[in-house]
Amino acid sequence: MIRRVVKIILPLILIAVLMAAFYWNEARKEIVFLCGNFERGATEQSVIRQLDTGNFLRYNTENFSSGKRIIVDSAYNLSMYKCIIDINVSGKVKEARVE
């Protein structure tokens, strides 16, 4: 009886682990790839348009007196990878980096 349960449960656990690893990696790739697109001088609207194409991303904007900061991460990889995009007061990218 126990062997039968193990034969059923073990493959299900393996499938769940493989799916989690797949989504983890896809979210990481989206963050790294998109962050590399945000070159100095790109507009904030262009950044937002590109971020909206992500399937695994979430982002939020913080306002400062010197501009804005957009922080991009993903719940799929427990926010271990982040893209930090600094926007100046003119609405242009100052810097984008992966942390």
C-alpha positions, 0 to 999 in steps of 0.5 A, a space after each residue: 500500500 505504501 509503495 503504491 502511494 509513493 509511486 503516485 506521489 513521487 512523480 507528482 512532486 517531481 512534476 511540481 518541482 520541474 514546473 516551479 523551476 521552469 517558471 522561476 527561470 522564465 521570470 528571471 529571463 524576462 527581468 534580465 532581458 527587458 532590463 537590458 532594453 532600457 537604455 539611457 534616454 529611453 522614455 518612461 512610456 516606452 519602458 512601461 509599454 515593454 514591461 506590460 508585455 511581460 507574462 511573469 512580471 510585476 512593477 511599481 513606481 516610486 516618486 522622488 523629487 529627482 524623478 521616479 524609480 520603477 522596480 520590476 520583479 516577479 513573484 514566480 522567483 520570489 523577487 530574487 531578481 529585480 530590475 531597477 529603472 531610474 527615470 529623471 524629471 524629464 521622463 527619460 531613463 537615467 539608468 537600468 540595472 539588474 540586482 
